[in-house]
Amino acid sequence: MSSPTSRRHYAVPLHEAAQGSPTFARLVELTRESAERLLAIESLIPFALRTAVRPGPIEGTSWCLLVDSSAAAAKLRQSLPAFQAKLSSRGWEVTSIRLKVGSGQKSYR
């Protein structure tokens, strides 16, 4: 017999959870947009570095790319103006792109 205060824990699909929380819905939207931005600039990233770059947080008009190593970040830094131009041409207002070197954890795409 369950009491009125007991809670049942069950899996909720992501889209349902997002509908129930405006904050969570915004986070889901920003995550999706960040991934779309990375896809938009992927052709500008040298092929050998593409697996070293992951989409990061969006904060206003600033976007962050997560990079596996400082060497990769140094190479990518040269391409930031081209990245911004490509994003602008696609309708995104990005005034700065930050590169954050991560702990080296790999993301498998």
Rosetta constraint file for C-alpha pairs under 8 A:
AtomPair CA 2 CA 6 HARMONIC 6.40 0.50
AtomPair CA 12 CA 16 HARMONIC 6.50 0.50
AtomPair CA 12 CA 17 HARMONIC 6.38 0.50
AtomPair CA 13 CA 17 HARMONIC 6.43 0.50
AtomPair CA 14 CA 18 HARMONIC 6.14 0.50
AtomPair CA 15 CA 19 HARMONIC 6.22 0.50
AtomPair CA 16 CA 20 HARMONIC 6.46 0.50
AtomPair CA 17 CA 21 HARMONIC 6.64 0.50
AtomPair CA 17 CA 24 HARMONIC 7.47 0.50
AtomPair CA 17 CA 25 HARMONIC 7.90 0.50
AtomPair CA 18 CA 22 HARMONIC 6.85 0.50
AtomPair CA 18 CA 23 HARMONIC 7.94 0.50
AtomPair CA 18 CA 24 HARMONIC 5.20 0.50
AtomPair CA 18 CA 25 HARMONIC 4.25 0.50
AtomPair CA 18 CA 28 HARMONIC 7.17 0.50
AtomPair CA 19 CA 25 HARMONIC 6.31 0.50
AtomPair CA 20 CA 25 HARMONIC 7.99 0.50
AtomPair CA 21 CA 25 HARMONIC 6.04 0.50
AtomPair CA 22 CA 26 HARMONIC 6.18 0.50
AtomPair CA 23 CA 27 HARMONIC 6.38 0.50
AtomPair CA 24 CA 28 HARMONIC 6.22 0.50
AtomPair CA 25 CA 29 HARMONIC 6.24 0.50
AtomPair CA 26 CA 30 HARMONIC 6.18 0.50
AtomPair CA 27 CA 31 HARMONIC 6.14 0.50
AtomPair CA 28 CA 32 HARMONIC 6.21 0.50
AtomPair CA 29 CA 33 HARMONIC 6.14 0.50
AtomPair CA 30 CA 34 HARMONIC 6.02 0.50
AtomPair CA 30 CA 57 HARMONIC 7.43 0.50
AtomPair CA 30 CA 58 HARMONIC 6.53 0.50
AtomPair CA 31 CA 35 HARMONIC 6.37 0.50
AtomPair CA 31 CA 56 HARMONIC 7.89 0.50
AtomPair CA 31 CA 57 HARMONIC 7.24 0.50
AtomPair CA 32 CA 36 HARMONIC 6.30 0.50
AtomPair CA 33 CA 37 HARMONIC 6.17 0.50
AtomPair CA 34 CA 38 HARMONIC 6.40 0.50
AtomPair CA 34 CA 55 HARMONIC 5.50 0.50
AtomPair CA 34 CA 56 HARMONIC 6.46 0.50
AtomPair CA 34 CA 57 HARMONIC 6.87 0.50
AtomPair CA 34 CA 58 HARMONIC 6.72 0.50
AtomPair CA 34 CA 63 HARMONIC 7.85 0.50
AtomPair CA 35 CA 39 HARMONIC 6.37 0.50
AtomPair CA 35 CA 55 HARMONIC 5.52 0.50
AtomPair CA 36 CA 40 HARMONIC 6.23 0.50
AtomPair CA 37 CA 41 HARMONIC 6.52 0.50
AtomPair CA 37 CA 55 HARMONIC 7.77 0.50
AtomPair CA 37 CA 87 HARMONIC 6.93 0.50
AtomPair CA 38 CA 42 HARMONIC 5.85 0.50
AtomPair CA 38 CA 54 HARMONIC 7.47 0.50
AtomPair CA 38 CA 55 HARMONIC 5.97 0.50
AtomPair CA 39 CA 43 HARMONIC 7.98 0.50
AtomPair CA 40 CA 86 HARMONIC 7.39 0.50
AtomPair CA 40 CA 87 HARMONIC 7.01 0.50
AtomPair CA 41 CA 45 HARMONIC 6.82 0.50
AtomPair CA 41 CA 83 HARMONIC 5.95 0.50
AtomPair CA 41 CA 86 HARMONIC 6.65 0.50
AtomPair CA 41 CA 87 HARMONIC 7.29 0.50
AtomPair CA 42 CA 50 HARMONIC 7.08 0.50
AtomPair CA 43 CA 47 HARMONIC 8.00 0.50
AtomPair CA 44 CA 79 HARMONIC 7.63 0.50
AtomPair CA 44 CA 82 HARMONIC 7.60 0.50
AtomPair CA 44 CA 83 HARMONIC 7.17 0.50
AtomPair CA 45 CA 49 HARMONIC 6.60 0.50
AtomPair CA 45 CA 50 HARMONIC 6.09 0.50
AtomPair CA 45 CA 76 HARMONIC 7.30 0.50
AtomPair CA 45 CA 79 HARMONIC 7.78 0.50
AtomPair CA 46 CA 50 HARMONIC 6.51 0.50
AtomPair CA 49 CA 53 HARMONIC 6.86 0.50
AtomPair CA 49 CA 72 HARMONIC 6.65 0.50
AtomPair CA 51 CA 106 HARMONIC 7.97 0.50
AtomPair CA 51 CA 107 HARMONIC 7.54 0.50
AtomPair CA 51 CA 108 HARMONIC 7.92 0.50
AtomPair CA 51 CA 109 HARMONIC 7.96 0.50
AtomPair CA 52 CA 67 HARMONIC 5.58 0.50
AtomPair CA 52 CA 68 HARMONIC 5.10 0.50
AtomPair CA 52 CA 69 HARMONIC 7.57 0.50
AtomPair CA 52 CA 72 HARMONIC 7.23 0.50
AtomPair CA 52 CA 106 HARMONIC 7.48 0.50
AtomPair CA 53 CA 65 HARMONIC 6.64 0.50
AtomPair CA 53 CA 66 HARMONIC 5.70 0.50
AtomPair CA 53 CA 67 HARMONIC 4.72 0.50
AtomPair CA 53 CA 68 HARMONIC 6.66 0.50
AtomPair CA 54 CA 65 HARMONIC 6.00 0.50
AtomPair CA 54 CA 66 HARMONIC 5.06 0.50
AtomPair CA 54 CA 67 HARMONIC 6.50 0.50
AtomPair CA 54 CA 107 HARMONIC 7.57 0.50
AtomPair CA 55 CA 64 HARMONIC 7.01 0.50
AtomPair CA 55 CA 65 HARMONIC 5.15 0.50
AtomPair CA 55 CA 66 HARMONIC 6.10 0.50
AtomPair CA 56 CA 63 HARMONIC 6.96 0.50
AtomPair CA 56 CA 64 HARMONIC 4.82 0.50
AtomPair CA 56 CA 65 HARMONIC 4.85 0.50
AtomPair CA 56 CA 66 HARMONIC 5.61 0.50
AtomPair CA 57 CA 63 HARMONIC 6.08 0.50
AtomPair CA 57 CA 64 HARMONIC 5.49 0.50
AtomPair CA 57 CA 65 HARMONIC 7.65 0.50
AtomPair CA 58 CA 62 HARMONIC 5.94 0.50
AtomPair CA 58 CA 63 HARMONIC 4.55 0.50
AtomPair CA 58 CA 64 HARMONIC 6.43 0.50
AtomPair CA 59 CA 63 HARMONIC 6.27 0.50
AtomPair CA 61 CA 93 HARMONIC 5.87 0.50
AtomPair CA 61 CA 94 HARMONIC 4.67 0.50
AtomPair CA 61 CA 95 HARMONIC 5.48 0.50
AtomPair CA 61 CA 96 HARMONIC 6.84 0.50
AtomPair CA 62 CA 94 HARMONIC 5.73 0.50
AtomPair CA 62 CA 95 HARMONIC 5.95 0.50
AtomPair CA 62 CA 96 HARMONIC 4.87 0.50
AtomPair CA 62 CA 97 HARMONIC 5.79 0.50
AtomPair CA 62 CA 98 HARMONIC 7.41 0.50
AtomPair CA 63 CA 94 HARMONIC 6.85 0.50
AtomPair CA 63 CA 96 HARMONIC 6.44 0.50
AtomPair CA 63 CA 97 HARMONIC 4.86 0.50
AtomPair CA 63 CA 98 HARMONIC 6.21 0.50
AtomPair CA 64 CA 97 HARMONIC 5.52 0.50
AtomPair CA 64 CA 98 HARMONIC 4.56 0.50
AtomPair CA 64 CA 99 HARMONIC 5.72 0.50
AtomPair CA 64 CA 100 HARMONIC 6.88 0.50
AtomPair CA 65 CA 97 HARMONIC 7.19 0.50
AtomPair CA 65 CA 98 HARMONIC 6.20 0.50
AtomPair CA 65 CA 99 HARMONIC 4.98 0.50
AtomPair CA 65 CA 100 HARMONIC 6.21 0.50
AtomPair CA 66 CA 99 HARMONIC 6.01 0.50
AtomPair CA 66 CA 100 HARMONIC 4.97 0.50
AtomPair CA 66 CA 101 HARMONIC 5.97 0.50
AtomPair CA 66 CA 102 HARMONIC 6.20 0.50
AtomPair CA 67 CA 72 HARMONIC 6.77 0.50
AtomPair CA 67 CA 73 HARMONIC 6.15 0.50
AtomPair CA 67 CA 99 HARMONIC 6.58 0.50
AtomPair CA 67 CA 100 HARMONIC 5.88 0.50
AtomPair CA 67 CA 101 HARMONIC 4.78 0.50
AtomPair CA 67 CA 102 HARMONIC 5.84 0.50
AtomPair CA 67 CA 104 HARMONIC 7.92 0.50
AtomPair CA 68 CA 72 HARMONIC 7.00 0.50
AtomPair CA 68 CA 73 HARMONIC 7.90 0.50
AtomPair CA 68 CA 101 HARMONIC 5.63 0.50
AtomPair CA 68 CA 102 HARMONIC 5.26 0.50
AtomPair CA 68 CA 103 HARMONIC 6.71 0.50
AtomPair CA 68 CA 104 HARMONIC 4.63 0.50
AtomPair CA 68 CA 105 HARMONIC 7.08 0.50
AtomPair CA 68 CA 106 HARMONIC 7.58 0.50
AtomPair CA 69 CA 73 HARMONIC 6.30 0.50
AtomPair CA 69 CA 101 HARMONIC 5.63 0.50
AtomPair CA 69 CA 102 HARMONIC 6.94 0.50
AtomPair CA 69 CA 104 HARMONIC 6.67 0.50
AtomPair CA 70 CA 74 HARMONIC 6.10 0.50
AtomPair CA 70 CA 101 HARMONIC 6.04 0.50
AtomPair CA 71 CA 75 HARMONIC 6.46 0.50
AtomPair CA 72 CA 76 HARMONIC 6.16 0.50
AtomPair CA 73 CA 77 HARMONIC 5.94 0.50
AtomPair CA 73 CA 99 HARMONIC 6.40 0.50
AtomPair CA 73 CA 100 HARMONIC 7.77 0.50
AtomPair CA 73 CA 101 HARMONIC 6.97 0.50
AtomPair CA 74 CA 78 HARMONIC 7.17 0.50
AtomPair CA 75 CA 79 HARMONIC 7.57 0.50
AtomPair CA 76 CA 80 HARMONIC 6.69 0.50
AtomPair CA 77 CA 99 HARMONIC 7.65 0.50
AtomPair CA 79 CA 83 HARMONIC 6.23 0.50
AtomPair CA 80 CA 84 HARMONIC 6.17 0.50
AtomPair CA 80 CA 97 HARMONIC 6.83 0.50
AtomPair CA 81 CA 85 HARMONIC 6.20 0.50
AtomPair CA 82 CA 86 HARMONIC 6.15 0.50
AtomPair CA 83 CA 87 HARMONIC 6.20 0.50
AtomPair CA 84 CA 88 HARMONIC 6.03 0.50
AtomPair CA 84 CA 94 HARMONIC 6.28 0.50
AtomPair CA 84 CA 95 HARMONIC 7.35 0.50
AtomPair CA 84 CA 96 HARMONIC 7.49 0.50
AtomPair CA 84 CA 97 HARMONIC 7.50 0.50
AtomPair CA 85 CA 89 HARMONIC 6.15 0.50
AtomPair CA 86 CA 90 HARMONIC 6.45 0.50
AtomPair CA 87 CA 91 HARMONIC 6.51 0.50
AtomPair CA 87 CA 92 HARMONIC 5.41 0.50
AtomPair CA 87 CA 93 HARMONIC 7.36 0.50
AtomPair CA 87 CA 94 HARMONIC 7.03 0.50
AtomPair CA 88 CA 92 HARMONIC 5.05 0.50
AtomPair CA 88 CA 93 HARMONIC 5.82 0.50
AtomPair CA 88 CA 94 HARMONIC 6.81 0.50
